[in-house]
Amino acid sequence: MSSIKKLAGQTVWYGIPSIVSRFIGYITNLALPIFFAQPSKTADLTQIYAIFPFLNVLFTYGLETAYFRFSQTTDRKKLYNTLSISLLISTIIFTFILFLFRGEIVTIAKLEQNPEFVDYMIGVVFFDTLSTLAFAKLRQENRPRQYAFAKLATAVVMVAVVLIFLGFIPHYLKSHPSNAFLDLIYNPKIGAGYYLIGNIAGSIATFIILQQEFLQIRFKFDKKLWKEVMKYALPLIIVGMGGMINDMMSRLIYQHVVNLPEEQAKHELGIFGNIYRLAVLITIMIQAFRMAAEPFFFNQSGGENPQRIYARVMKFFVIVCCFMFLFISLYIDVFAWFFTAIHREKWVQGLGVVPILALGNIFLGIYYNLSIWYKLTNKNMSGAIITILGAVITIVLNVLLIPRYHYTGAAIATFCCYLFMMITSYFWGQKHYPVPYAIKKITTYLIIIVSIYGFHRALHLISQNMWFNLGTATVLLLLFTYFITKIERAELIKLPVIGKLLK
């Protein structure tokens, strides 16, 4: 259990800053309905942020995971120098190519109304990519304070720029229409573009904060080592791209496949993009967990009986995800109230698909845990095959279901894809790297939370009173908490913080 405590401690240090920074950005996303009355106004932002992850995968080409993998057996200075040089050169080349095909990107993404968004996007990707290995180095060397500060600075700077240029300045100019200084720095035509400009500012701030890590780079390139790393890392590009297709494809092709006029299609895309962010609360937790878990898993691989540790980690991870699912699904009326309270009723449409997306994201999180089998056994191509098959499912179901069921069709496609990837990875992984996962318990917990959600929806049919729904939601959440603490008490009591509460 000491290893679980270690992971829990690392998750606090490395995970919480990620949660806080992502949550700050998430709150900013929720504020978009305040700045823009029509969801269609943010459709182009949704489109741009659907492209971002694909570029991040391409620009970093698996080097982060490869750094953790090879740092166990290779001189870390030599590894850091070699991979940093590779990343710098490739980033410059890829950035030049993006600018070269800027016009084609605008056309394909239907960004003719905001072509400058592509320029902003390229700027963000450029600086974020250069920071990738510096962040990996901080995690590997267990330097949480620097990591946390850099992550939080990105979010704070971004939010400050967004609130100033989309909130404060426009409001101020309504009562003070003539201001020479503001006229110099503010252009109302940029509109939602200030969201991306804020993102660039945050990325540059991070780059500056991490300058000490960049100054340690020496231009010593080990060609032999680089070839070994590339052999390991390149299949991870397929894994990453497949994962991004599964995550982003519905938003990328929504306008192309839904049978609606362009403006109405943008309207629905804007709604879906913001509704999707509610389910992404689980993804935020998953990403935070991965920050601590990935180097932890590699470090544990050489220890005594690491499979037993992985199984315990999986069980606790699923339990946390279950609580996240219940929080989102049982209190969905609170999110609906938020949108209606600011007189943006249009944004409430589509909230019904959030639980489907949330459960799908739990499957994704389980898949991330399971994926350690092919990373440890150097069978990354197996992971690539799983994600390719998942991508095929995603594309086919989106094309078939979105025209007929709109938001619901896109949510079902996401759900089915992640369910397939989770099941396939489990059975395949057990053949090559058996891990004694608590399958019966995990399955039972998932069935219980879905049943609780269904029961709560049934109660909602009896009474749509806001306080009745909140009260029953709280009671059901407390009952599930009691159930988990009773079943898992023997192990929960050994964990930090939680264990003290149960004694």
Secondary structure by P-SEA (a helix, b strand, c coil): caaaaaaaaaaaaccaaaaaaaaaaaaaaaaccccccccccaaaaaaaaaaaaaaaaaaacaaaaaaaaacccccaaaaaaaaaaaaaaaaaaaaaaaaaaaaaaaaaaccccccaaaaaaaaaaaaaaaaaaaaaaaaaaccaaaaaaaaaaaaaaaaaaaaaaaccaaaaaacccccaaaaaccccccccaaaaaaaaaaaaaaaaaaaaaaaaccccccaaaaaaaaaacaaaaaaaaaaaaacccccccccccccccaaaaaaaaaaaaaaaaaaaaaaaaaaaaaaccaaaaaaaccccaaaaaaaaaaaaaaaaaaaaaaaaaaaaaaaaaaaaaaccccccccccaaaaaaaaaaaaaaaaaaaaaaaaacaaaaaaaaaaaaaaaaaaaaaacccccaaaaaaaaaaaaaaaaaaaaaaaaaaccccccaaaaaaaaaaaaaaaaaaaaaaaaacccaaaaaaaaaaaaaaaaaaaaaaaaaaaaaccaaaaaac
